[in-house]
Amino acid sequence: MLKELNPLLHSQLRLAVISILISVEEADFVFLKKQTGATSGNLSVQLEKLREAEYISILKTFRGKMPRTICKITQKGILAFEEYVQVLQSYIAIKKR
């Protein structure tokens, strides 16, 4: 029986964010928005869902007078992503048989 894909990571935008964060030390909101092509509102909502699941941490700071939101993947997020990839690979392996 196939294991279910993590529904939190199966969202295209959330998966894109996690995929970016797993390869960098941190990324700010502007960078994530540019890389994903998401709207500010949608990205904010999806980042909050990832934060609530403890897959990412979010630090809100200021650069001068400009607000800055910095995101980092957590250990829990790394493990969730690795498991997601393994499950996806198991789906692909079935097709190759």
C-alpha positions in Angstrom: 0.0 0.0 0.0 1.3 3.4 -0.9 2.0 5.9 1.8 0.0 9.2 1.5 1.8 12.3 0.4 2.1 15.0 3.1 -0.9 17.2 2.2 0.8 20.3 3.7 3.8 19.9 1.3 1.7 18.7 -1.6 0.5 22.3 -2.2 2.6 23.7 -5.1 3.4 27.0 -3.4 4.3 25.4 0.0 6.4 22.8 -1.7 8.2 25.5 -3.7 8.9 27.5 -0.5 10.3 24.4 1.3 12.4 23.5 -1.7 13.9 26.9 -1.8 14.5 27.1 2.0 16.2 23.6 2.1 18.9 24.9 -0.2 19.6 28.3 1.5 20.4 29.3 5.0 17.5 31.8 5.0 15.4 33.7 2.6 13.4 36.9 3.0 9.8 37.4 1.9 10.8 39.5 -1.2 13.1 36.7 -2.4 10.5 34.0 -1.9 7.9 36.1 -3.7 10.1 36.7 -6.6 11.2 33.0 -6.9 7.7 31.6 -6.6 5.8 34.2 -8.5 3.2 34.2 -5.7 1.1 37.2 -4.7 2.0 38.8 -1.4 -1.3 37.7 0.2 -1.1 34.1 -0.9 2.6 33.8 0.1 1.8 35.2 3.5 -1.0 32.7 4.1 1.2 29.7 3.0 4.2 30.8 5.1 1.9 31.0 8.1 0.7 27.5 7.5 4.3 26.2 7.3 5.1 28.2 10.5 2.1 26.7 12.3 3.3 23.2 11.3 6.8 24.2 12.6 8.3 23.5 9.2 9.8 27.0 9.1 10.6 29.8 11.5 9.8 33.4 10.7 11.7 36.4 12.0 10.2 39.9 11.5 12.7 42.7 11.6 13.4 46.1 10.1 16.0 47.2 7.7 16.0 50.9 8.4 12.3 51.8 8.4 11.4 48.9 6.0 9.9 45.7 7.5 11.7 42.5 6.6 10.4 39.0 7.0 13.1 36.3 7.2 12.2 32.6 6.8 14.3 29.6 7.7 13.5 25.9 7.4 13.5 24.0 10.7 14.7 20.5 11.4 11.1 19.3 11.4 10.7 20.9 8.0 13.8 19.2 6.7 12.6 15.8 7.9 9.1 16.4 6.4 10.6 17.4 3.0 12.9 14.3 3.0 10.0 12.0 3.8 7.9 13.7 1.1 10.6 13.1 -1.4 11.0 9.4 -0.3 7.2 8.8 -0.7 7.2 10.5 -4.1 10.1 8.3 -5.1 8.2 5.2 -4.1 5.3 6.3 -6.4 7.8 6.7 -9.2 9.4 3.3 -8.5 6.0 1.6 -9.0 5.6 3.1 -12.4 9.0 1.8 -13.4 8.1 -1.9 -12.6 
